[in-house]
Structures are given as structure tokens and as C-alpha cells.
Amino acid sequence: MRITLVYPPVAIPTSAPLGIAALKGFVEKNSNINVKCVDINLSYYENVLDKFINKEFDIGKGEKSRQLVKKAKDIFKKGGKDFYDPKVYNPCANEFFHLVEKVSEINNNSLFEFIYGQNDNVRNSLFRYLEKIGKPDAVGFSILTAEQIPHSIAMAKLIKEELKVPVIFGGGAVRVSPELFLDKFSQYIDYVVKGDGEYALLRLLRGIKEGNLKDINNLIYRKNNKIESNDEIITEKLDFLPAPDYSDFELDNYFCPKKVISVLTSRGCYWRKCAFCSDCDAVSMNYRIRSVRNLMEEIKLLKTKYKTDYFYFADEMIAPSRFKAISEGLIQNNIGLNYYTQAMPIKEFDNELLKTMYKSGCRAIMWGVESGSQRVLDLINKNTNVTDIQNVLRQSNSAGIKNAVYAFGGFPTETEEEYKQTLQFLQRNMAYIDVQFTGLFRLTKNSEIYKNPAKFSITNIIENKSVNPFVPIYSYETKEGITQQKSVELYDENLSFFLGLNKFSPFLGKFRDHMLIVFND
Ligand code: SF4
């Protein structure tokens, strides 16, 4: 049996996707099933960029825009001194990012036209990807972000029409409403896998033949016109999982001058209490860790096999005690790598630990700072303290680690004064901030705020219809604090301050793998 696993557009194309590489490693190790991974997202970018550079379409921005996109493609792939020069990198990244955003905006409506009816242009443009998918017995889509959903459904439709094989959806972005995919699009999608995918996919591929689906945990399917949702379980023993297999990807062809390989040191989140987080209740968010020994073996193997020293620890959040063990393991085993990751800025990240982390190869950390107001942090239930956050950023900076800071304004009940406290916090610590991802609070489904709005003084939640039914956009009314509209105005007023906090380029917040390369070399 053969299955093709697809990573669909549109996602940042700077490194190969971990999800389908992990599934390939697992399924091929445990069966005779042949798994082919295809990064259609990368092909999509190549296609859009080349067509734009070759003047096959226009977005009304003229020749200068084409030259910048051409340069961006060149320096992202090959590096060279221009990649490390913010005066060159910045306008190139800006044009690259906005071109793709503009094209996606236009495409999204056409994709849904095709999904719900017909659109020959979309059909023809998707057709070219069928060749890459080949003629497997089943096709699986790994959907990590909501932006990948329109292409995934449109391609599922085409696969059903042309290849007539079972189509499986899975990945982080299906977690919010997994049943909805079968409810709305069961003519194109046969199965949805929620949560951990390895065992479910392997058993499904065996079960498709045997017609026995009811015992396959994590599987959602249709039977007698009813959606059946089997119990979800987690993979407890991560050490039993083989290393991700990236051998199907053209690793030298990504939009990053160095190969960055993603690994997971754990799954789930050890905290699971942030009020804005839509994932806290998900079964797959149960926290599990790999042994340091197993992790070291995997990193050594990946380093040798793919000839790179650049890694992303893609965990939701790594606890300080784990960082200590991992860093010591990397140092003792003399592994020699450069990595970046994300963490919660709590006081256990002290001077000694941060220095050990740097010594082990940690070059940048994306910190969930969120707010400079203690009352807002407490309401989020973030488990952090403004003074500690400040100390962590300063010590991390002095250890040599670059700090990327997430913060946002407009949390329900936040006052203008509290918004200013965040601005003041950022101002006070600007010498220690290298990248900022400051934005606006967004209400998401399944979050504590969504489930318990009164606790956050929300009086009314309104779901605004979007062309993509999987990305509901909520507006809301509150009886305390600044309004949603006011938070947008404050954001716009302060945008140049936020952008100015970036030491190299605000686009390192988008092209995160570049952060590791720029700050390490
Ligand atoms: S936002 Fe991050 S740290 Fe907070 S509960 Fe969600 S995954 Fe965990």
C-alpha cells in the first residue's frame, strides 16, 4: 500500500514540515506501507513567485516590487552578505510577505468558489500538484494552520474527482472543530484524525482494507450518514517513536540559507491554563516528555543524516527544569548545534540556567510575555510576574541569547492605563528585546474566555461569518476596559514604536527560522 502525505499551502516555507516527516518515520518503521511526503506549500511559493517575477500576473505595484521579490527569493535561498544586511533584507522580506498575502487573499475566495461549485482557473492551477502526489492508495493532509484549510479542501475535491482514493485530514488546525470537516465536506474528506496521528494513521491504513474503523482511537469518520468520533488517546511513550524522516524533502530548496530541522522534545503543554488559549482542553495537550538520552540520539542522527547544525525545538513550551536537563545533555554529549525555541518567562530561568542554555547552543527564545500589567497577567492566568519577566529578559540577553517577545493589547477588561503599562514595559526593556511579535488580542473558540465570557466582563460574543467556516472571527462587547475598536486604534497609533523594537527586521517574527540564522552567524 502507498500513501502520499501532503503539506498544503499556505504556510511559511523556510523549513520542511515536521508533522508528515514524523508520520513517515513511524508508519514505514512499523509496516510495509510506503509513505511519500510532498511539500505542496513549497511548490506553491515557487510557482507564485516565479509567475510574479516573470510578469505573468501583477498586483499593481510595479517593477520595483518584482525586483525586490526576485532578490528576496535569491537571498532567502542562498544567503550571502545581503541576507545579513537589514537594509536589504527588510524591504525584500516585506515585498515577499505582502505578495503572498495579497495572492492568498485573492485565492481564498476563488478556492471556495471551486469547493462549493466550479472555478476552472483554480482547478487548472491545482492540477499541476497531482503529478507530485502520484498515484497512491490514499492521500493524507497535515494542516497546521487555518491558512492551509482552503487549499486542503480544494485539493481534496480534486483528488476525489481525479484519483478517487480515500482522503484523510489531520494536524493542529483540525483540532478546533474536527467533526465540522466531515459535516461540511464529507464528499471530499473521508477521515479526520484528531490529536496524535501516528497510531491512528497506521491503524486506519490497515483498517481501510479490513473495513474495521470503530476501534481506531482518534479517528472521526462517517457511517450510515452519521459522524462517528472515536475516543481520543495520546501517545504516552514518546521514546518509542522513531526520528522524523525528512528524506523526501528537497531540504536545500527552502527559503532559508541554512537547513533548519524541527524536533519535539515533548508534546502538549505543562501549563494548560492561559485564558486565551484555545488548546487547553485538547486531549493531545496532555504533557509528555522524551528522555534526554532518546532526544540526544535523535539529534545526533538528524545532524549527521541531513548535515546541519540548525534546529528548532518546536514544543509548545519547555519548562526550565527540562531545559536544564536538555542543555546539560547537549553539552555532555558534545553535540554542537544552534537552536531556537519558545518558553514562559518565569524566574526559574535564572542566570546560571540561561548561560548553560547558551553554551548548549540556544541562540533565541520566543517568550510569551503577553502584557506589562500584572492585573492582566493574573487574569490571563499566565503564572508570570512583571518583575521576573524583566529579569529573565535581561539575564537571557547577558547570557548571549536573543529575545523574541510576544505581547498584545486589548485583553478583555484591560484599561488604557494598563495598555500603557505594556508600552512602558517594552520601552524599559527595549535594549534586551531583539524581535517583537506585538499584536492584538483575539478571541478564539474553546478558550476559557470563550467558554466563560462573564468572568472577563464580556457581555456579548458575535460570530462574524467568514468565507472559511473553520476560522470564525469573533467580535465582542465588554462592560469594562477598552473596546475592541479602541484597542485597534491604540495598536495603529503605536505601530511604529512596536516595529522599532526589532533590532534586525520585524519580519523575523514571520520568518522565524531566519531569526536563528541571522542571530547566530
Ligand atoms: S498559551 Fe501556550 S503556555 Fe499557555 S496554555 Fe496554551 S500552550 Fe500552554
Residues whose N, C-alpha, C, O or C-beta is under 5 A from the ligand:
A	BS01	SF4	C269 W271 R272 K273 C274 C277 E316 M317
